[in-house]
Amino acid sequence: MESLPVPSVQAMVAATGEADVPPRYLRPAEAVTGIVNGEGEAQIPIIDYRRLLLELDRRGEESARLHQACQEWGFFQLINHSVPDDVVEGMKANIQQFFQLPAETKKLFAQERGQLEGYGQLFVVSEDQKLDWADMLYLYTQPPESRNTKFWPDQPVNFRSTLDRYSGAVKEIADSLLATMAENLGLKQEVIADRCVGGVQSVRMNYYPPCAQADKVIGFSPHSDADLLTLVLQVNHVQGLQIKRNGSWFPVRPVEGALIVNIGDIFEIFTNGRYRSIEHRAVVDPKEERLSSAAFHSPNIDATIGPLKELTADEDEAYKTVDHENFMRLFFATKLEGKSFLDRMKLKYSGSS
């Protein structure tokens, strides 16, 4: 469960400029472009979190809209969420300020061999692998006892306290959404909630430098997330997130003040395919940097990852059942290639190779 050390893209750009892209970052044109459908932006579902918190008989319409978004899109934007404005703005400012720190300062929080946490890049498993045009800071944030604060920057000065507040606030939202989703699937809330007591949360903060040859690099390789739910905060105004839908890439245009939420592989497995994780990627802007932050929410480390018995009483299970620790070890040990990891979790009789 470790990534090989790679040079900082940000430092490389600062030293050489982005005009000359090193060979390890150059991608074939078809890997970067693909078919982009610009008409889809307005179709990304928007869910009003405040309405989901109403009494059961008053939230039915919004709950149904959420169910439809999970079934048909696997992605939605959450407006009127409960993360305080000052926490959101503090997170944005701290992420921007961290990536503006001198390279030597950021190196103090660099990944160590055998560790996923820290400043660097994930999913680098070979010396000749093509690299993403991005730097990131990856931290375990929940439960609090899982934190390794040696990787938590002490610059900017309020980075740690702000991240602490943010991680708690988005976890509350994730738990609330999971409860409503369980109801929408005809489950008792505790079927999923019990597996998330002491659930694992990690936060990945992303920096995508501008690149004059943006059509020859990729910010984040196409993949689906391994978790239950991911909550994404757009840090600045530069767009780059695209989702795969009907064979085309759809650009996501973030709604002001919204969190972007997506279904992960574990949720697809839990629901035996009723809710599906969606392949997505990040592209790079030729002139401006892009920053974002993703909070990943998974069951507790003792949970078993497999189709829920409550949903498979009358149907075949389509996915393997494994323990959570091995599931995550396998996920981080392979490079990102679309939904290839989840495909390997499918049972042979479900149609996968």
TAHU-V935883 format. One record per run of one state. SS is the DSSP state (H for helix, E for strand, - for the rest). FROM is the first residue (numbers start at 1). TO is the last residue. Records with the same first field share a line. If there is no record, write none. Layout:
SS=FROM-TO + FROM-TO
This chain:
-=1-8 + 17-22 + 26-28 + 33-35 + 37-37 + 44-45 + 53-59 + 73-74 + 80-84 + 100-102 + 108-109 + 111-117 + 121-134 + 143-143 + 147-148 + 152-158 + 185-188 + 197-199 + 209-213 + 217-219 + 224-228 + 235-240 + 246-247 + 252-258 + 264-264 + 271-279 + 283-289 + 299-303 + 306-308 + 312-318 + 320-321 + 333-337 + 339-339 + 347-347 + 351-353
H=9-16 + 23-25 + 29-32 + 38-43 + 49-52 + 60-72 + 85-99 + 103-107 + 144-146 + 149-151 + 159-184 + 189-196 + 214-216 + 265-270 + 309-311 + 324-332 + 340-345 + 348-350
E=36-36 + 46-48 + 75-79 + 110-110 + 118-120 + 135-142 + 200-208 + 220-223 + 229-234 + 241-245 + 248-251 + 259-263 + 280-282 + 290-298 + 304-305 + 319-319 + 322-323 + 338-338 + 346-346
